């Protein structure tokens, strides 16, 4: 039986469970038990990601991990392998009748290892409705002189092949700067058009249009809940999205495991309690369980790994 951590008398339990804080130089980060997500990342006490308090719940996906698929699955239904009929996942985005953002956002992750500047959390994803597979998940959050590095791993410990995708949902902090004035740089040549249910219908070149942020520029009137691909990578093999606001700025980078990314600005426009622009590294786009686009298939014993991170500018 999983032991419960005692809570001191008079102290309320955090909605996100146990809290594991690491630090290195000016940097500090906190990872939480619920979802194994990133609650805070600061430099000299100033937010680098738009986090939330220890006694707050996680809203708007802040810092969550999206496993075993990011984004959405149409009707929560897909076929895979030798299944004679479609598999049906619970519909977690009820207004649009989609299965959204995976199965581990609210699961209780376990502490695997904790050092002063790194924390490793793990979770075994068991079979459940619509998901007849076993995965062992491990995520490492580490701080160094450049900032935060996150390495995610998934191993198929079951007897059959499993479809797999990974995403993360951090918000780069923007402080008090109004959204239209925030400078955004996205090194991607292609954007994804979606329908009224936020599911892909077509891809288009960004060339010169409202989704062309290859040369960093202010967000202006753009309203982004938009996936991008055709990414341009730097010499180290990573792409970098930059967000600058006033005297602060950060880049989110990701390695070759992530040919896709999503930028989400609606929260920064409409909500005052989440002050940031979401930049989401994704291994595949929405509905990849049906389209097969960039879908990873993990055979028994196979392991997928991907690394992304956040660095102040």
C-alpha positions, 0 to 999 in steps of 0.5 A: 500500500502506498504510504500517505505523507503525514500532514502537520496539525493545522496545516492544510493539504495542498491540492497538488499533493507533495511539493519537491523544491530544487535550487541552483544558483539564482534558480528555484523550481517546485515539482508536484505530486499531482500530475508530476508537473512543474508548479514554479520556476523562478530566477532571483524570486521572479517568475520565469514560468507563470506558476501558482501557489502551494495552496492553489489547484492547477488551473489551465494546465499550468505545468502539467504533463500530457501523456500518453497523448497531447492535445485532443482525440476526436470523440475519444475514439481510435483504433490501434493494433489488433483491436476488433473495434474502436477503443473508447476513452473518457470524454474529458473535454465535454463541450467539444466531445474530445478526450483531452491531454492524456491520462496522467494530469491528475494522477499521483506521481511518486518521488524517485530521486531528490537532490539539491538541484534535481528531482525525478518523479515516476508513475506506472500507467496501467490499463483503463477504459480505452487504454489497454497498455502498461507504461512506466513513466519517468520525468527528471527536472534539473537546474543548472547555470542555464536554467531548467531542463526536463527529460521525460521517458516512457517505457512499454512494460506491457505485452503489446505495442502501445501508441504514444505521444507526449506534451508539456504545458508550461506558461512563460511568465509575462508580468504586467505587459499587455498581451499585444505588446509581448514579443513572440518568436516561433521558428516554425514554417507551418501552422495547423488550422482547426475546426470548431472542436479544435481538431486539425483540418489542414496545415498551411505555410505561415509565410507573411500571415498572422501566424508568421513569428519566425522573426520575433514580433509583438503578438498584436491582435493575433489570437493563438491556440495554434499548433506549429510544425516545420520547425527550424533548429539551432546547431544543437538540434533544438528549436527555441520559442522566445517570449519577451515582455518588458525587461523579462524574457525566456525561451522554451527549447526542445530536442529532436523528439519534438517536431511540434509545438503549440502556442496559447495566448487566450489565458494571457488575454482573458485571465489575470490569475495566469499571466503568461503565454503557454508554449507547449512542446509536443511529440505529435499533433492533436488526434494523432491516435487517429491520423498517425501523424508523428505518432510513436509506437512503443513495442514491448520493451521500447523506451521513448525519451525527449528533452525540453527546457526553459532558459531566461533570456 
